[in-house]
Amino acid sequence: MAQRAEQAQSGQGAEGGAGGGVGDAGGDVREVDVVVIGAGAIGENAADRASRTGLSVAVVEAELVGGECSYWACMPSKALLRPGAAVAAAKAVPGADAAVTGGIDAAAVLAYRDEIASHYDDASQVEWVEGAGLTLLRGHARFTGERELTITHDGTTHGLRARHAVIVCTGSVPTLPPVDGLADVDPWTSRDATSAKEVPGRLAIIGGGVVGVEMATAYAELGSQVTLLVRGDRVLAPAEPFASELLADALRDLGVELLLGAETRAARRAGGAVELDVTGPDGERTLTVDRVLVAAGRRPGTADLGLETIGLEPGRALEVDDALQVTGVAGGWLFACGDVTDRTHTTHQGKYDARVVGDVVAARFASGSGGAATDSNTGSDASSGDEEPPLAPAPSAEAEQGAGPWSRYRATADAHAVPQVVFTHPEVAWVGPTQAEAEAAGLPVRAISYDLSAVAGASVHAKGYVGRAQVLVDTERRVLVGATFVGPDAGEMLHAATIAVVGEVPIDRLWHAVPSYPTVSEVWLRFLESAGL
């Protein structure tokens, strides 16, 4: 599938896609088999999979098709981060360092960001939706009852009814902490930070999670004087403590002022600047900055979906089972995936859930037993021409009814193997629980840690390579349950660990998976040697 967004904000639509609109204002109610609210990466994947047994599917989107990640999150943020990583990589290799003769051209980076974000034009993604045989409806969707919605666009409202199912993929929206005066100083959200037209001279970031540390890295490298305000005692709290420590050191080396245990009490305008009153371990302090980025959390995008008409509370996450069916609504017609469930918070895991829910819907509601799969780029029959037949059968009701954990119809990995890559410098990547989480869950784990700079491949990769890796081994089952990597390009090493965790590969079998020399991935051999193999 082509590059997609993390989540659409709230799905919405009127005429303007394959299959046309939903009828004239006040006219007939359009009816389709399945309605997907939200045309971000999650909604697109869910819609595509749901249509593969011949169901008619309409996708409703209020903003840009492709959603949050294509235009305001994953893709543009990485475009802002990549130049700094490239410069650092060149500087760390003797001989290549001489080629780095100047600093980062911030204006060129912002232009590159615009290119990566398709200049905020969704034409190519609309083309994909149409090619996949889906109906795109632009506008804001609200429930009016069971399987019934209204779509409002440009002041006109139309009706839409799903014969079988509705899948909600409306993502999440940023939250603003209750800081006196903060709303009055025009704070940035993550959208503003990733789509900025200029680099502020002084930037304060409230929040030390993924968005906070990535944007601190990006803007420090682009030339901002960055202050990172973190309420807790470490950055990137969901990661292993050693990862947080290495990242904190790296941020300080970039020139980021890191204030841990900091509470922002008030904000106000001071001429063209912003003043923040902050308290922390060292007492009270007033910061003067040009911009404030709030990266202090998000909430499910359910506030204006009309959930009250179907017995659910607006603004709350939609609770789902492993088939992504919403548990609080009878009848088995309502599904949800992505940020809106508060179950997964990354593009890739949301797309995994979308593939699951799409197959579940395709299997449960298809009129026949199976159907031709459509190619996700062209919408054509995947079995046509000279192509090889698929290795897996089309979704079927019989298979779905008998499905168990780790089948294509159950999102089992959400509870066991969620991968996360943080594109700071160095990168931080992990899958599965931390050691503390595993021990709290009662797992008998042993942590095996190794200094990545001691691996031969690291000395070739970069002079002065700094990094560390750790795996968690279930000592009873002798399988990996988690892994964390910190270092340059560490994210590229993560998928091997994810496969080992999902596959529950015994470490005795992993011993036969020989890492290539000299790569940093040779750390896997060091892990196994430390385990006694």
Beta strands, then each sheet from edge to edge (+ up, - down):
strand 1: 30-37
strand 2: 57-61
strand 3: 135-138
strand 4: 140-145
strand 5: 148-153
strand 6: 156-168
strand 7: 172-174
strand 8: 202-206
strand 9: 225-230
strand 10: 257-260
strand 11: 263-270
strand 12: 273-280
strand 13: 283-289
strand 14: 291-294
strand 15: 298-300
strand 16: 334-336
strand 17: 420-422
strand 18: 427-431
strand 19: 445-451
strand 20: 468-474
strand 21: 479-487
sheet 1: 3+ 2+ 1+ 6+ 5- 4+
sheet 2: 3+ 2+ 1+ 6+ 16+
sheet 3: 7+ 15-
sheet 4: 10+ 9+ 8+ 14+
sheet 5: 11+ 12- 13+
sheet 6: 17+ 18- 21+ 20- 19+
end
